[in-house]
Amino acid sequence: MAPSHTMAGGESGDSYSQHSTYQRALLEATKEKIDEAITTKLDLYFTSNSFSFNVADFGCSTGPNTFVAVQNIIDAVGHKFQEQTLENPKDVEFQVFFNDHSNNDFNTLFRTLPPTRSYFATAVPGSFFGRVLPKDCLHVGHCSYSLHWLSRVPRGITARDSPAWNKDIHCTGFTKEVADAYLDQFKVDFGGFLSARAQEFVSGGLLMLLGSCLPDGVKMSETMKGILFDCIGSSLNDVAKQGLIDQEKLDSFNMPIYVAQVGEIKDVIEENGCFELEAFEKVSHANDEFPLDAKFLATLHKVTFGGLFESQFGKDAVEKAMGCFEGKVQDSLQELANAKAGMQFFVLLRRK
Ligand SMILES: C[S@@+](CC[C@H](N)C(=O)[O-])C[C@H]1O[C@@H](n2cnc3c(N)ncnc32)[C@H](O)[C@@H]1O
């Protein structure tokens, strides 16, 4: 099994929980869309005394973003319940499943659960590319900023003798063969995610996917994200030249990340066939693109990808590389300002 890489745990200054406002902006910007989706697309069926409702967040990390996401859903379901039954939404028993890799910092998640929450909380450890919940139990599922993580580095791209070998860690050297290998892996993974969820959902259940993608025809290397990945690669190479990272190891390292284009995401949904695509919307908000702030960007990338790099090259080498990365970002601010725009999306799927 490929090792899993989680966000920086805890609540200290170097943690994901303290440095995830960029991701949170999208959750806040989609609150109304979630409300509308639940009001107009969700069927609530209640038997006389069974008012239980199951929600899951796939790729929840440590919080607080996941708490915002599930609260948005619970508020919307509560309103709908009240309108439909004229009963108090407090009568609904909400069960929330928090899913992430088993080495996610669930302790921090549970220690910081909102004290006034109106739901039961359960951890569901394990990769969301496979089944993590029983059949036919899920009413609303949510997944934000997680599906660009692949289950593995695509086959072929780390081997020197392969036509798809990519010496770089990601975008530079993104030849057609490398791009095809990444896309193939994304299709397998995202298709597997949908098939697993299809079994877990009740018919008519809603799955909401949020995150970053690319407009059709835009390459990742042309966007801020791609330029920043190249800066990280170049920083790791500088540290390898100083002898702190084995160059051979670095040359055969690639990131298990694929930011898909709109059409690629839609194709997988259609090919999978288990969900109706109810909406695929571009979301605009104040944090749409990364702010041009080298320190902010260095910290964001460290809490998000630091664990992955450290597992390969060790803590000291990565500390050094991330320091170097901040300088390179500072030198690339003009290029970053001229980069092509990526896109933040909200996808609404309904289990057939
Ligand atoms: C950038 S964080 C997003 C966290 C949160 N959803 C948010 O919006 O702030 C991505 C999360 O996805 C999780 N993740 C990635 N691949 C996963 C997988 N195959 N199964 C479960 N969780 C996964 C990571 O461990 C990480 O916590």
The ligand as an SDF file (V2000), in Angstrom:
LIG
                    3D

 27 29  0  0  0  0  0  0  0  0999 V2000
   -5.7940   20.0330    1.9110 C   0  0  0  0  0  0  0  0  0  0  0  0
   -6.5020   18.9360    3.0710 S   0  0  0  0  0  0  0  0  0  0  0  0
   -8.1900   19.4830    3.0530 C   0  0  0  0  0  0  0  0  0  0  0  0
   -8.7970   19.4230    4.4160 C   0  0  0  0  0  0  0  0  0  0  0  0
  -10.1960   19.9910    4.5310 C   0  0  0  0  0  0  0  0  0  0  0  0
  -11.1390   19.2210    3.7470 N   0  0  0  0  0  0  0  0  0  0  0  0
  -10.2350   21.4380    4.0980 C   0  0  0  0  0  0  0  0  0  0  0  0
  -10.9390   21.7690    3.1380 O   0  0  0  0  0  0  0  0  0  0  0  0
   -9.5550   22.2590    4.7160 O   0  0  0  0  0  0  0  0  0  0  0  0
   -6.6080   17.3850    2.1860 C   0  0  0  0  0  0  0  0  0  0  0  0
   -6.9820   16.2380    3.0970 C   0  0  0  0  0  0  0  0  0  0  0  0
   -7.3010   15.0860    2.3050 O   0  0  0  0  0  0  0  0  0  0  0  0
   -6.7880   13.9690    2.9690 C   0  0  0  0  0  0  0  0  0  0  0  0
   -6.6620   12.8690    2.0090 N   0  0  0  0  0  0  0  0  0  0  0  0
   -5.9110   12.8350    0.8800 C   0  0  0  0  0  0  0  0  0  0  0  0
   -6.0390   11.6460    0.2800 N   0  0  0  0  0  0  0  0  0  0  0  0
   -6.9090   10.9200    1.0360 C   0  0  0  0  0  0  0  0  0  0  0  0
   -7.4410    9.6060    0.9360 C   0  0  0  0  0  0  0  0  0  0  0  0
   -7.1100    8.8100   -0.0810 N   0  0  0  0  0  0  0  0  0  0  0  0
   -8.2950    9.1790    1.8870 N   0  0  0  0  0  0  0  0  0  0  0  0
   -8.6610    9.9860    2.9290 C   0  0  0  0  0  0  0  0  0  0  0  0
   -8.1800   11.2510    3.0750 N   0  0  0  0  0  0  0  0  0  0  0  0
   -7.3120   11.7060    2.1390 C   0  0  0  0  0  0  0  0  0  0  0  0
   -5.4530   14.4430    3.5060 C   0  0  0  0  0  0  0  0  0  0  0  0
   -4.9370   13.5890    4.5150 O   0  0  0  0  0  0  0  0  0  0  0  0
   -5.8340   15.8140    4.0090 C   0  0  0  0  0  0  0  0  0  0  0  0
   -6.2580   15.8050    5.3370 O   0  0  0  0  0  0  0  0  0  0  0  0
  1  2  1  0
  2  3  1  0
  2 10  1  0
  3  4  1  0
  4  5  1  0
  5  6  1  0
  5  7  1  0
  7  8  2  0
  7  9  1  0
 10 11  1  0
 11 12  1  0
 11 26  1  0
 12 13  1  0
 13 14  1  0
 13 24  1  0
 14 15  1  0
 14 23  1  0
 15 16  2  0
 16 17  1  0
 17 18  1  0
 17 23  2  0
 18 19  1  0
 18 20  2  0
 20 21  1  0
 21 22  2  0
 22 23  1  0
 24 25  1  0
 24 26  1  0
 26 27  1  0
M  CHG  2   2   1   9  -1
M  END
$$$$
